[in-house]
Amino acid sequence: MAVMRLQKILASAGVASRRKAEEFIEGGRVSVNGKIVKELGAKADPAKDAIEVDGTRLAAEKPIVLLMNKPRGVVSTASDPEGRETVLDLVKGYKQRLFPVGRLDFATSGALLLTNDGNVAYALTHPKHGVEKTYHLKIKGEVSEEVLEKWRRGVDIGDVVTRPAEVFKVEQEDNFTWIEVTIKEGKNRQLRRMAEATGLNLVKLKRIAFAGLTIKGLRIGEVRELTEKEKARLLRDYVNPANRTRKSPRAPGLTEGQEGRTGSPRRTGKEKWGRNNADGPGTRGRDHRADPGAKKPRKRG
């Protein structure tokens, strides 16, 4: 194997995310060939050098990335001091040391990635990559076009003004409105704070897609391993974006089969969420942004 930075080796081996690995190094917890290394620029060859963390020899794991449809009421951390159920409690049959990529609030459900590859986790959570996240929000009452336009321009949530979001109405259901929102940032409780700042009563929040990966077909609480094509796309678009070629112009966030398209990659209003995702809007047969005067979709029965 090639010589590489120590924090990258630790992240690739599933020890921790790259940022956490840097803390391990600076804290004197990592040694190479019996010598403590505290410099972040230090390099090693994992195939030749004896690398230890807290005295335990590093053993490389096969990189793996899983997609979960996280339930509400589950903590998206590896452990919880309050003893609540975590996302790792739902994962069975994997020996790798997994950790979640970013977080979803305790009360938020939907797409969450789990991995043992710290480099993937680092790339997908770094703000510079602008990874797209798409949500369905259930709002009590009507949502005016004026409010949606505020979201499209950016909302002052107290300590920061959010970046423009892509947002549109999905479905009207009794006294509730479903809207779909796509953002490229991840401030703490961002969508809940945006709703509060614009006078919306947010009842339910579900993330339906992350980095172009949707939970379509996944029951609540289920998990699946990414396909080789999906993993290759994540590596190309986020982990090693400099390796993209001009023959592959797909923008970050496009799902498989959308190569060569430009503009917004999502038309999730046409996707069927069905009974497996009963906490989201029902099947929709058209894109309402393209036909504002279209007849409303049939309510769920």
Backbone as CSV, one residue per row, in Angstrom:
resi,resn,N_x,N_y,N_z,CA_x,CA_y,CA_z,C_x,C_y,C_z
1,MET,0.833,-1.203,0.000,0.000,0.000,0.000,0.868,1.253,0.000
2,ALA,0.310,2.357,-0.435,1.061,3.598,-0.515,1.176,4.264,0.848
3,VAL,2.214,5.094,0.980,2.387,5.897,2.188,1.322,6.981,2.189
4,MET,0.672,7.186,3.331,-0.373,8.203,3.424,-0.394,8.807,4.823
5,ARG,-1.113,9.885,4.975,-1.199,10.553,6.271,-1.820,9.622,7.310
6,LEU,-1.329,9.757,8.516,-1.728,8.849,9.583,-3.224,8.925,9.880
7,GLN,-3.783,10.147,9.888,-5.211,10.279,10.189,-6.081,9.623,9.122
8,LYS,-5.594,9.626,7.881,-6.334,8.986,6.807,-6.294,7.472,6.962
9,ILE,-5.165,6.943,7.422,-5.048,5.499,7.655,-6.019,5.065,8.744
10,LEU,-6.063,5.831,9.835,-6.965,5.494,10.935,-8.416,5.548,10.482
11,ALA,-8.741,6.566,9.697,-10.119,6.710,9.222,-10.489,5.561,8.292
12,SER,-9.574,5.187,7.399,-9.842,4.108,6.451,-10.014,2.772,7.155
13,ALA,-9.341,2.608,8.303,-9.422,1.359,9.054,-10.661,1.294,9.935
14,GLY,-11.445,2.359,9.945,-12.678,2.349,10.729,-12.488,2.674,12.192
15,VAL,-11.320,3.203,12.558,-11.073,3.549,13.958,-11.948,4.715,14.380
16,ALA,-12.043,5.725,13.513,-12.830,6.930,13.815,-12.891,7.773,12.556
17,SER,-13.678,8.849,12.614,-13.690,9.794,11.508,-12.322,10.463,11.434
18,ARG,-12.043,11.108,10.312,-10.729,11.722,10.161,-10.497,12.809,11.212
19,ARG,-11.529,13.587,11.494,-11.376,14.642,12.510,-11.069,14.044,13.875
20,LYS,-11.788,12.973,14.215,-11.545,12.326,15.503,-10.169,11.684,15.536
21,ALA,-9.735,11.141,14.408,-8.414,10.534,14.328,-7.326,11.575,14.585
22,GLU,-7.550,12.786,14.107,-6.587,13.865,14.363,-6.484,14.155,15.856
23,GLU,-7.603,14.075,16.552,-7.588,14.274,18.004,-6.804,13.152,18.690
24,PHE,-6.965,11.931,18.194,-6.218,10.801,18.746,-4.720,11.035,18.613
25,ILE,-4.317,11.509,17.435,-2.889,11.744,17.176,-2.355,12.843,18.084
26,GLU,-3.033,13.967,18.131,-2.582,15.085,18.959,-2.587,14.733,20.441
27,GLY,-3.449,13.790,20.816,-3.515,13.366,22.214,-2.489,12.314,22.587
28,GLY,-1.632,11.944,21.645,-0.583,10.979,21.941,-1.060,9.545,22.060
29,ARG,-2.176,9.239,21.417,-2.747,7.893,21.527,-2.330,6.969,20.388
30,VAL,-1.560,7.517,19.431,-1.193,6.742,18.252,0.327,6.574,18.181
31,SER,0.755,5.362,17.883,2.189,5.103,17.723,2.443,4.412,16.398
32,VAL,3.634,4.646,15.844,4.073,3.995,14.611,5.409,3.330,14.890
33,ASN,5.433,2.023,14.741,6.639,1.234,15.011,7.168,1.495,16.417
34,GLY,6.249,1.573,17.379,6.602,1.711,18.785,6.872,3.123,19.253
35,LYS,6.788,4.112,18.362,7.069,5.503,18.718,5.796,6.335,18.636
36,ILE,5.492,7.059,19.725,4.317,7.934,19.737,4.473,9.039,18.703
37,VAL,3.420,9.258,17.926,3.430,10.305,16.903,2.323,11.302,17.209
38,LYS,2.682,12.590,17.295,1.700,13.632,17.607,1.554,14.658,16.487
39,GLU,2.330,14.505,15.414,2.275,15.467,14.320,1.215,15.047,13.306
40,LEU,0.317,15.964,12.962,-0.765,15.639,12.032,-0.257,15.381,10.618
41,GLY,0.919,15.872,10.298,1.465,15.662,8.968,2.223,14.356,8.823
42,ALA,2.320,13.594,9.909,3.077,12.340,9.867,2.433,11.349,8.917
43,LYS,3.282,10.561,8.243,2.796,9.569,7.293,3.316,8.187,7.656
44,ALA,2.640,7.166,7.114,3.042,5.789,7.354,2.531,4.917,6.227
45,ASP,3.034,3.706,6.164,2.570,2.720,5.198,1.860,1.621,5.970
46,PRO,0.536,1.541,5.890,-0.205,0.554,6.680,0.160,-0.886,6.358
47,ALA,0.773,-1.118,5.198,1.163,-2.477,4.832,2.492,-2.881,5.455
48,LYS,3.294,-1.910,5.857,4.641,-2.203,6.374,4.831,-1.781,7.830
49,ASP,4.182,-0.681,8.234,4.415,-0.130,9.569,3.443,-0.698,10.599
50,ALA,3.944,-0.824,11.829,3.108,-1.275,12.948,2.441,-0.057,13.570
51,ILE,1.161,0.119,13.300,0.408,1.284,13.781,-0.509,0.840,14.904
52,GLU,-0.426,1.533,16.033,-1.240,1.167,17.196,-2.013,2.375,17.702
53,VAL,-3.222,2.116,18.210,-4.047,3.133,18.859,-4.346,2.637,20.271
54,ASP,-3.904,3.409,21.254,-4.058,3.008,22.655,-3.474,1.618,22.907
55,GLY,-2.368,1.311,22.227,-1.689,0.044,22.433,-2.241,-1.128,21.652
56,THR,-3.282,-0.913,20.868,-3.882,-1.990,20.089,-3.477,-1.860,18.627
57,ARG,-2.955,-2.921,18.065,-2.480,-2.926,16.680,-3.651,-2.690,15.728
58,LEU,-3.405,-1.846,14.762,-4.436,-1.499,13.784,-4.644,-2.646,12.806
59,ALA,-5.889,-3.018,12.628,-6.243,-4.048,11.652,-7.258,-3.454,10.684
60,ALA,-6.898,-3.400,9.438,-7.776,-2.782,8.440,-9.034,-3.606,8.238
61,GLU,-10.171,-2.922,8.138,-11.454,-3.562,7.859,-11.853,-3.271,6.418
62,LYS,-12.671,-4.139,5.867,-13.211,-3.881,4.548,-14.162,-2.696,4.635
63,PRO,-13.934,-1.654,3.835,-14.826,-0.482,3.881,-16.255,-0.869,3.536
64,ILE,-17.191,-0.301,4.254,-18.598,-0.596,4.028,-19.418,0.661,4.273
65,VAL,-20.463,0.856,3.491,-21.384,1.974,3.677,-22.806,1.422,3.631
66,LEU,-23.587,1.726,4.670,-24.961,1.259,4.760,-25.917,2.441,4.718
67,LEU,-27.092,2.213,4.156,-28.154,3.217,4.159,-29.275,2.716,5.052
68,MET,-29.681,3.542,6.014,-30.749,3.184,6.950,-31.930,4.128,6.803
69,ASN,-33.122,3.587,6.980,-34.322,4.406,7.127,-34.557,4.531,8.635
70,LYS,-33.953,5.532,9.204,-33.966,5.699,10.660,-35.372,5.995,11.191
71,PRO,-35.783,5.286,12.244,-37.076,5.600,12.866,-36.970,6.834,13.761
72,ARG,-38.103,7.466,14.024,-38.130,8.508,15.044,-37.946,7.861,16.414
73,GLY,-37.400,8.618,17.359,-37.223,8.093,18.704,-35.996,7.220,18.867
74,VAL,-35.059,7.313,17.913,-33.796,6.573,17.987,-32.659,7.582,17.852
75,VAL,-31.623,7.412,18.668,-30.504,8.349,18.684,-29.509,7.984,17.584
76,SER,-29.085,8.967,16.805,-28.150,8.700,15.705,-26.706,8.885,16.152
77,THR,-26.330,8.177,17.215,-24.961,8.137,17.704,-24.588,6.681,17.967
78,ALA,-23.294,6.448,18.194,-22.843,5.084,18.449,-23.267,4.591,19.826
79,SER,-23.398,5.512,20.766,-23.844,5.160,22.122,-24.583,6.346,22.716
80,ASP,-25.326,6.097,23.787,-26.096,7.174,24.409,-25.981,7.078,25.926
81,PRO,-25.512,8.135,26.593,-25.359,8.099,28.053,-26.675,7.940,28.797
82,GLU,-27.795,8.267,28.120,-29.103,8.128,28.761,-29.707,6.746,28.561
83,GLY,-28.997,5.903,27.834,-29.466,4.541,27.639,-30.554,4.377,26.592
84,ARG,-30.744,5.395,25.751,-31.765,5.294,24.710,-31.271,4.415,23.555
85,GLU,-32.204,3.899,22.774,-31.858,3.064,21.636,-31.108,3.898,20.598
86,THR,-30.039,3.337,20.048,-29.253,4.026,19.030,-29.411,3.331,17.683
87,VAL,-28.958,4.009,16.640,-29.061,3.433,15.303,-28.235,2.150,15.188
88,LEU,-27.151,2.051,15.941,-26.336,0.841,15.879,-27.048,-0.358,16.496
89,ASP,-27.993,-0.097,17.396,-28.774,-1.200,17.969,-29.663,-1.857,16.916
90,LEU,-29.934,-1.136,15.826,-30.814,-1.658,14.782,-30.053,-2.430,13.710
91,VAL,-28.723,-2.339,13.740,-27.902,-2.971,12.710,-27.440,-4.344,13.194
92,LYS,-27.794,-5.370,12.464,-27.433,-6.736,12.846,-26.631,-7.394,11.717
93,GLY,-25.721,-8.261,12.103,-25.016,-9.078,11.122,-23.769,-8.465,10.529
94,TYR,-23.317,-7.314,11.048,-22.105,-6.690,10.537,-21.055,-6.650,11.647
95,LYS,-19.855,-7.139,11.348,-18.787,-7.173,12.339,-17.954,-5.897,12.350
96,GLN,-18.089,-5.098,11.294,-17.314,-3.869,11.216,-17.717,-2.883,12.317
97,ARG,-16.776,-2.040,12.685,-17.031,-1.012,13.692,-17.659,0.193,12.998
98,LEU,-18.979,0.275,13.037,-19.725,1.281,12.292,-19.976,2.543,13.116
99,PHE,-20.173,3.642,12.416,-20.600,4.887,13.062,-21.435,5.678,12.058
100,PRO,-22.368,6.503,12.538,-23.244,7.259,11.629,-22.512,8.398,10.946
101,VAL,-22.936,8.698,9.723,-22.399,9.831,8.966,-23.286,11.032,9.261
102,GLY,-22.812,11.939,10.102,-23.647,13.053,10.534,-24.726,12.557,11.485
103,ARG,-25.751,13.382,11.649,-26.811,13.027,12.592,-28.186,13.410,12.065
104,LEU,-29.170,12.709,12.586,-30.572,13.097,12.442,-31.123,13.283,13.846
105,ASP,-31.938,14.300,14.035,-32.517,14.548,15.348,-33.265,13.325,15.867
106,PHE,-33.381,13.240,17.176,-34.095,12.153,17.841,-35.499,11.988,17.261
107,ALA,-36.164,13.106,16.971,-37.545,13.070,16.493,-37.658,13.075,14.973
108,THR,-36.538,12.980,14.263,-36.545,12.985,12.806,-36.247,11.590,12.284
109,SER,-36.966,11.189,11.246,-36.755,9.875,10.644,-36.135,10.037,9.261
110,GLY,-35.738,8.891,8.677,-35.319,8.925,7.290,-33.893,8.506,7.020
111,ALA,-33.366,8.984,5.875,-32.089,8.521,5.324,-30.904,8.885,6.211
112,LEU,-30.164,7.862,6.604,-28.951,8.040,7.403,-27.932,7.007,6.949
113,LEU,-26.710,7.448,6.690,-25.648,6.532,6.293,-24.847,6.090,7.514
114,LEU,-24.413,4.841,7.489,-23.529,4.275,8.500,-22.314,3.712,7.777
115,THR,-21.135,3.877,8.343,-19.933,3.397,7.671,-18.832,3.104,8.680
116,ASN,-17.803,2.424,8.227,-16.580,2.260,9.008,-15.435,3.003,8.334
117,ASP,-15.763,3.756,7.280,-14.769,4.490,6.500,-14.798,5.967,6.888
118,GLY,-13.818,6.360,7.666,-13.768,7.746,8.133,-13.577,8.754,7.027
119,ASN,-12.930,8.355,5.940,-12.729,9.276,4.823,-14.059,9.597,4.133
120,VAL,-14.913,8.596,4.000,-16.237,8.815,3.426,-17.059,9.713,4.340
121,ALA,-17.031,9.415,5.648,-17.785,10.219,6.606,-17.315,11.670,6.599
122,TYR,-16.014,11.863,6.555,-15.443,13.217,6.543,-15.900,13.988,5.315
123,ALA,-15.831,13.322,4.140,-16.186,13.997,2.894,-17.668,14.363,2.848
124,LEU,-18.519,13.484,3.356,-19.960,13.708,3.264,-20.482,14.688,4.308
125,THR,-19.684,14.985,5.310,-20.122,15.938,6.329,-19.373,17.268,6.253
126,HIS,-18.400,17.369,5.378,-17.646,18.621,5.268,-18.473,19.654,4.510
127,PRO,-18.627,20.858,5.072,-19.463,21.889,4.441,-19.050,22.255,3.020
128,LYS,-17.766,22.123,2.689,-17.307,22.553,1.364,-17.896,21.720,0.235
129,HIS,-18.349,20.503,0.538,-18.881,19.645,-0.508,-20.367,19.891,-0.775
130,GLY,-21.039,20.578,0.114,-22.442,20.923,-0.124,-23.311,19.728,-0.448
131,VAL,-23.208,18.674,0.355,-23.982,17.460,0.101,-25.473,17.756,0.226
132,GLU,-26.236,17.325,-0.770,-27.670,17.612,-0.782,-28.435,16.675,0.145
133,LYS,-29.378,17.268,0.884,-30.252,16.522,1.786,-31.679,16.959,1.490
134,THR,-32.556,15.995,1.247,-33.939,16.307,0.892,-34.888,15.789,1.961
135,TYR,-35.840,16.627,2.348,-36.752,16.320,3.447,-38.200,16.511,3.026
136,HIS,-39.082,15.758,3.680,-40.514,16.024,3.641,-40.919,16.564,5.000
137,LEU,-41.618,17.686,5.001,-42.072,18.326,6.227,-43.593,18.360,6.257
138,LYS,-44.159,17.943,7.354,-45.603,18.026,7.548,-45.885,19.252,8.406
139,ILE,-46.621,20.197,7.827,-46.894,21.476,8.476,-48.385,21.562,8.803
140,LYS,-48.707,21.997,9.983,-50.107,22.184,10.345,-50.642,23.440,9.675
141,GLY,-51.791,23.303,8.990,-52.404,24.439,8.323,-51.847,24.660,6.924
142,GLU,-52.144,25.832,6.375,-51.709,26.198,5.038,-50.294,26.777,5.080
143,VAL,-49.583,26.653,3.970,-48.264,27.268,3.824,-48.333,28.190,2.614
144,SER,-48.136,29.461,2.846,-48.272,30.438,1.768,-47.048,30.424,0.859
145,GLU,-47.251,30.897,-0.358,-46.151,31.004,-1.306,-45.136,32.036,-0.818
146,GLU,-45.615,33.019,-0.062,-44.716,34.041,0.493,-43.697,33.406,1.436
147,VAL,-44.160,32.488,2.267,-43.251,31.806,3.194,-42.261,30.928,2.428
148,LEU,-42.753,30.214,1.425,-41.866,29.367,0.634,-40.784,30.196,-0.049
149,GLU,-41.165,31.379,-0.486,-40.192,32.249,-1.145,-39.112,32.705,-0.166
150,LYS,-39.495,32.907,1.091,-38.499,33.254,2.111,-37.478,32.132,2.258
151,TRP,-37.967,30.897,2.244,-37.076,29.747,2.359,-36.141,29.678,1.157
152,ARG,-36.662,30.043,-0.018,-35.843,30.000,-1.237,-34.765,31.077,-1.229
153,ARG,-34.993,32.159,-0.515,-34.006,33.242,-0.448,-33.031,33.046,0.700
154,GLY,-33.447,32.379,1.768,-32.630,32.244,2.970,-33.359,32.818,4.162
155,VAL,-33.284,32.122,5.297,-34.033,32.508,6.490,-33.072,32.848,7.624
156,ASP,-33.337,33.954,8.290,-32.565,34.338,9.470,-33.033,33.490,10.645
157,ILE,-32.174,32.577,11.120,-32.558,31.699,12.230,-31.859,32.083,13.526
158,GLY,-31.438,33.335,13.600,-30.872,33.843,14.845,-29.391,34.126,14.758
159,ASP,-28.593,33.074,14.622,-27.151,33.262,14.578,-26.597,33.246,13.160
160,VAL,-27.454,32.952,12.178,-27.000,32.863,10.800,-28.209,32.941,9.869
161,VAL,-27.955,33.367,8.630,-28.978,33.323,7.591,-28.694,32.086,6.748
162,THR,-29.674,31.227,6.589,-29.464,29.986,5.859,-29.228,30.243,4.377
163,ARG,-28.565,29.314,3.738,-28.394,29.388,2.289,-29.738,29.111,1.613
164,PRO,-29.935,29.600,0.394,-31.201,29.354,-0.308,-31.513,27.868,-0.394
165,ALA,-32.776,27.534,-0.150,-33.227,26.149,-0.213,-34.145,25.966,-1.413
166,GLU,-34.204,24.754,-1.908,-35.181,24.410,-2.940,-36.404,23.865,-2.208
167,VAL,-37.549,24.478,-2.409,-38.732,24.088,-1.642,-39.987,24.228,-2.492
168,PHE,-40.915,23.298,-2.327,-42.190,23.377,-3.020,-43.223,22.547,-2.270
169,LYS,-44.487,22.841,-2.526,-45.574,22.093,-1.900,-45.698,20.726,-2.560
170,VAL,-45.994,19.738,-1.719,-46.148,18.377,-2.192,-47.599,17.941,-2.193
171,GLU,-48.283,18.175,-1.065,-49.639,17.643,-0.931,-50.390,18.367,0.181
172,GLN,-51.676,18.579,-0.037,-52.558,19.126,0.988,-53.363,17.969,1.558
173,GLU,-53.362,17.838,2.877,-53.994,16.687,3.528,-54.772,17.167,4.736
174,ASP,-56.095,17.210,4.626,-56.932,17.710,5.711,-56.449,19.100,6.119
175,ASN,-56.037,19.261,7.376,-55.567,20.563,7.842,-54.042,20.614,7.884
176,PHE,-53.384,19.839,7.008,-51.930,19.809,6.994,-51.412,20.003,5.574
177,THR,-50.196,20.539,5.476,-49.527,20.720,4.192,-48.178,20.008,4.233
178,TRP,-47.918,19.195,3.208,-46.601,18.584,3.068,-45.770,19.420,2.111
179,ILE,-44.544,19.736,2.494,-43.628,20.433,1.599,-42.339,19.625,1.491
180,GLU,-41.667,19.791,0.373,-40.374,19.132,0.164,-39.284,20.186,0.129
181,VAL,-38.211,19.947,0.855,-37.125,20.920,0.987,-35.796,20.231,0.734
182,THR,-34.949,20.856,-0.066,-33.593,20.372,-0.279,-32.612,21.456,0.129
183,ILE,-31.664,21.089,0.987,-30.643,22.030,1.450,-29.266,21.429,1.219
184,LYS,-28.254,22.293,1.236,-26.874,21.845,1.045,-26.008,22.220,2.241
185,GLU,-26.632,22.372,3.370,-25.905,22.663,4.608,-26.593,21.905,5.726
186,GLY,-26.033,21.961,6.918,-26.610,21.192,8.010,-26.425,21.868,9.355
187,LYS,-26.993,23.062,9.500,-26.939,23.735,10.793,-27.740,22.939,11.823
188,ASN,-27.412,23.136,13.080,-28.105,22.427,14.147,-29.607,22.710,14.114
189,ARG,-30.415,21.634,13.983,-31.878,21.730,13.957,-32.342,22.762,12.923
190,GLN,-31.679,22.811,11.799,-31.887,23.893,10.842,-33.331,24.029,10.365
191,LEU,-33.930,22.954,9.889,-35.282,23.062,9.337,-36.309,23.397,10.409
192,ARG,-36.125,22.861,11.590,-37.039,23.204,12.684,-36.920,24.684,13.039
193,ARG,-35.714,25.204,13.009,-35.508,26.623,13.308,-36.039,27.512,12.177
194,MET,-35.907,27.046,10.942,-36.461,27.797,9.812,-37.982,27.852,9.896
195,ALA,-38.583,26.725,10.276,-40.038,26.696,10.421,-40.486,27.660,11.514
196,GLU,-39.789,27.622,12.629,-40.146,28.502,13.754,-39.978,29.966,13.372
197,ALA,-38.902,30.287,12.646,-38.618,31.672,12.278,-39.625,32.231,11.287
198,THR,-40.300,31.356,10.535,-41.271,31.822,9.543,-42.712,31.502,9.950
199,GLY,-42.915,31.181,11.221,-44.264,30.994,11.748,-44.952,29.713,11.347
200,LEU,-44.198,28.687,10.970,-44.793,27.409,10.588,-44.811,26.448,11.771
201,ASN,-45.885,25.699,11.885,-46.025,24.701,12.946,-45.622,23.341,12.376
202,LEU,-44.348,22.977,12.589,-43.813,21.730,12.044,-44.254,20.550,12.908
203,VAL,-44.935,19.608,12.276,-45.475,18.449,12.988,-44.585,17.228,12.813
204,LYS,-44.054,17.054,11.605,-43.268,15.853,11.327,-42.173,16.186,10.326
205,LEU,-41.005,15.555,10.509,-39.858,15.811,9.637,-39.217,14.478,9.251
206,LYS,-39.042,14.282,7.953,-38.485,13.023,7.447,-37.479,13.332,6.342
207,ARG,-36.283,12.767,6.446,-35.286,12.950,5.384,-35.433,11.811,4.382
208,ILE,-35.775,12.150,3.161,-36.044,11.116,2.162,-34.838,10.810,1.287
209,ALA,-33.828,11.688,1.294,-32.645,11.434,0.470,-31.431,12.129,1.050
210,PHE,-30.279,11.488,0.892,-29.003,12.052,1.342,-27.957,11.721,0.289
211,ALA,-27.313,12.759,-0.245,-26.284,12.589,-1.275,-26.801,11.784,-2.463
212,GLY,-28.059,11.987,-2.813,-28.634,11.315,-3.954,-29.127,9.907,-3.678
213,LEU,-29.010,9.442,-2.444,-29.455,8.095,-2.064,-30.801,8.209,-1.370
214,THR,-31.818,7.536,-1.900,-33.154,7.652,-1.337,-33.509,6.416,-0.520
215,ILE,-34.481,6.574,0.367,-34.944,5.467,1.204,-36.095,4.715,0.546
216,LYS,-36.342,4.994,-0.715,-37.408,4.304,-1.421,-37.189,2.791,-1.345
217,GLY,-38.206,2.072,-0.898,-38.120,0.624,-0.786,-37.618,0.126,0.553
218,LEU,-37.136,1.021,1.403,-36.648,0.632,2.731,-37.742,0.856,3.769
219,ARG,-38.095,-0.184,4.499,-39.040,-0.020,5.587,-38.376,0.749,6.726
220,ILE,-39.193,1.351,7.564,-38.668,2.087,8.710,-37.851,1.145,9.588
221,GLY,-36.622,1.529,9.873,-35.729,0.711,10.690,-34.862,-0.232,9.889
222,GLU,-35.144,-0.388,8.591,-34.354,-1.284,7.761,-33.059,-0.630,7.304
223,VAL,-32.105,-1.482,6.924,-30.805,-1.008,6.458,-30.375,-1.872,5.280
224,ARG,-29.655,-1.269,4.345,-29.105,-2.032,3.233,-27.708,-1.519,2.913
225,GLU,-26.901,-2.395,2.347,-25.564,-2.002,1.925,-25.639,-1.326,0.564
226,LEU,-24.837,-0.293,0.371,-24.819,0.389,-0.920,-24.269,-0.539,-1.993
227,THR,-24.750,-0.362,-3.206,-24.219,-1.128,-4.330,-22.829,-0.597,-4.688
228,GLU,-22.106,-1.359,-5.471,-20.779,-0.921,-5.894,-20.868,0.369,-6.708
229,LYS,-21.910,0.498,-7.530,-22.086,1.724,-8.318,-22.345,2.922,-7.414
230,GLU,-23.160,2.722,-6.373,-23.457,3.819,-5.451,-22.209,4.235,-4.688
231,LYS,-21.428,3.266,-4.236,-20.194,3.594,-3.520,-19.196,4.302,-4.438
232,ALA,-19.111,3.826,-5.672,-18.200,4.457,-6.626,-18.587,5.905,-6.876
233,ARG,-19.898,6.166,-6.944,-20.355,7.544,-7.168,-20.013,8.438,-5.987
234,LEU,-20.209,7.940,-4.762,-19.854,8.732,-3.581,-18.367,9.061,-3.572
235,LEU,-17.547,8.073,-3.905,-16.105,8.308,-3.943,-15.758,9.340,-5.005
236,ARG,-16.383,9.227,-6.183,-16.083,10.147,-7.277,-16.566,11.559,-6.994
237,ASP,-17.787,11.684,-6.473,-18.390,13.011,-6.327,-17.963,13.743,-5.065
238,TYR,-17.589,13.003,-4.015,-17.311,13.661,-2.739,-15.936,13.354,-2.150
239,VAL,-15.533,12.086,-2.164,-14.256,11.725,-1.537,-13.085,12.101,-2.431
240,ASN,-13.196,11.814,-3.735,-12.127,12.143,-4.681,-12.676,12.945,-5.852
241,PRO,-13.270,14.105,-5.586,-13.903,14.871,-6.673,-12.930,15.318,-7.748
242,ALA,-11.635,15.419,-7.408,-10.652,15.862,-8.405,-10.460,14.821,-9.500
243,ASN,-10.908,13.588,-9.245,-10.749,12.525,-10.230,-11.871,12.468,-11.243
244,ARG,-12.878,13.350,-11.121,-13.962,13.351,-12.091,-13.440,13.706,-13.474
245,THR,-14.034,13.139,-14.500,-13.642,13.460,-15.863,-14.728,14.282,-16.522
246,ARG,-14.384,14.923,-17.608,-15.374,15.728,-18.330,-16.438,14.860,-18.970
247,LYS,-16.168,13.580,-19.108,-17.153,12.681,-19.690,-18.199,12.275,-18.670
248,SER,-18.010,12.668,-17.406,-18.965,12.328,-16.346,-19.425,13.596,-15.680
249,PRO,-20.302,14.385,-16.328,-20.670,15.708,-15.817,-21.745,15.683,-14.759
250,ARG,-22.094,14.499,-14.232,-23.209,14.450,-13.291,-22.908,15.311,-12.064
251,ALA,-23.837,16.148,-11.694,-23.657,17.016,-10.535,-23.820,16.218,-9.252
252,PRO,-23.172,16.684,-8.133,-23.348,15.982,-6.864,-24.815,15.860,-6.498
253,GLY,-25.207,14.680,-6.056,-26.576,14.487,-5.627,-27.428,13.727,-6.623
254,LEU,-26.956,13.582,-7.882,-27.748,12.849,-8.851,-27.713,11.364,-8.550
255,THR,-28.835,10.724,-8.660,-28.893,9.286,-8.448,-28.480,8.564,-9.715
256,GLU,-28.243,7.261,-9.578,-27.821,6.481,-10.726,-28.857,6.591,-11.849
257,GLY,-28.352,6.653,-13.080,-29.247,6.738,-14.222,-29.538,8.156,-14.655
258,GLN,-28.932,9.156,-13.936,-29.192,10.549,-14.292,-27.944,11.216,-14.870
259,GLU,-26.986,10.422,-15.336,-25.762,10.977,-15.898,-26.085,11.933,-17.030
260,GLY,-25.328,13.034,-17.063,-25.439,13.947,-18.181,-26.519,14.990,-18.022
261,ARG,-27.357,14.847,-16.982,-28.390,15.838,-16.778,-27.831,17.021,-16.036
262,THR,-28.426,18.184,-16.249,-28.013,19.364,-15.530,-29.190,19.905,-14.758
263,GLY,-28.898,20.855,-13.866,-29.967,21.435,-13.070,-30.324,20.562,-11.895
264,SER,-31.517,20.766,-11.324,-31.938,20.032,-10.143,-32.110,18.563,-10.452
265,PRO,-31.464,17.677,-9.653,-31.551,16.250,-9.947,-32.809,15.592,-9.445
266,ARG,-33.526,16.217,-8.538,-34.628,15.536,-7.884,-35.972,15.902,-8.494
267,ARG,-36.775,14.894,-8.681,-38.199,15.082,-8.931,-38.891,14.051,-8.075
268,THR,-38.595,14.117,-6.769,-39.094,13.084,-5.875,-40.594,13.151,-5.718
269,GLY,-41.233,14.222,-6.234,-42.673,14.286,-6.208,-43.303,13.193,-7.057
270,LYS,-42.524,12.561,-7.921,-43.043,11.495,-8.769,-42.759,10.121,-8.178
271,GLU,-42.023,10.077,-7.085,-41.682,8.785,-6.509,-42.815,8.272,-5.633
272,LYS,-42.945,6.977,-5.545,-43.978,6.352,-4.738,-43.395,5.942,-3.401
273,TRP,-43.924,6.503,-2.331,-43.403,6.169,-1.007,-44.200,5.024,-0.401
274,GLY,-45.466,4.875,-0.772,-46.238,3.680,-0.451,-46.421,3.399,1.025
275,ARG,-46.885,2.197,1.330,-47.224,1.836,2.694,-45.999,1.673,3.582
276,ASN,-44.847,1.344,3.000,-43.647,1.189,3.811,-43.194,2.508,4.408
277,ASN,-43.667,3.603,3.879,-43.297,4.927,4.370,-44.560,5.717,4.666
278,ALA,-45.416,5.142,5.485,-46.737,5.723,5.728,-46.687,7.038,6.487
279,ASP,-45.509,7.389,7.036,-45.428,8.664,7.756,-45.040,9.791,6.819
280,GLY,-45.096,9.578,5.510,-44.808,10.614,4.539,-45.974,10.779,3.594
281,PRO,-45.903,11.740,2.659,-46.994,11.965,1.720,-47.196,10.781,0.812
282,GLY,-48.401,10.653,0.283,-48.735,9.506,-0.546,-48.189,9.633,-1.952
283,THR,-48.586,8.720,-2.809,-48.131,8.707,-4.192,-48.615,9.963,-4.909
284,ARG,-47.681,10.561,-5.646,-48.037,11.751,-6.404,-47.713,11.528,-7.861
285,GLY,-48.621,11.949,-8.725,-48.453,11.606,-10.130,-47.898,12.713,-10.993
286,ARG,-47.620,13.884,-10.431,-47.095,14.956,-11.256,-46.260,15.897,-10.421
287,ASP,-45.483,16.703,-11.105,-44.643,17.690,-10.455,-45.436,19.001,-10.406
288,HIS,-45.843,19.436,-9.228,-46.737,20.596,-9.112,-46.047,21.913,-9.413
289,ARG,-44.706,21.910,-9.390,-44.023,23.140,-9.761,-44.202,23.417,-11.244
290,ALA,-44.288,22.355,-12.020,-44.425,22.534,-13.470,-45.862,22.830,-13.867
291,ASP,-46.810,22.518,-12.999,-48.223,22.703,-13.319,-48.948,23.203,-12.080
292,PRO,-48.743,24.485,-11.711,-49.318,25.013,-10.475,-50.827,24.890,-10.409
293,GLY,-51.491,24.846,-11.545,-52.947,24.778,-11.525,-53.486,23.375,-11.588
294,ALA,-52.599,22.415,-11.435,-53.028,21.020,-11.551,-53.963,20.623,-10.412
295,LYS,-54.793,19.659,-10.715,-55.700,19.143,-9.700,-54.914,18.510,-8.563
296,LYS,-55.373,18.718,-7.328,-54.670,18.185,-6.180,-54.668,16.656,-6.224
297,PRO,-53.560,16.053,-5.734,-53.528,14.585,-5.702,-54.590,14.039,-4.766
298,ARG,-55.019,12.816,-5.046,-56.008,12.175,-4.188,-55.435,11.953,-2.805
299,LYS,-56.226,12.251,-1.782,-55.777,12.073,-0.400,-55.606,10.587,-0.109
300,ARG,-54.733,10.316,0.851,-54.529,8.935,1.229,-55.755,8.387,1.918
301,GLY,-56.094,7.155,1.635,-57.246,6.539,2.266,-56.868,5.690,3.441
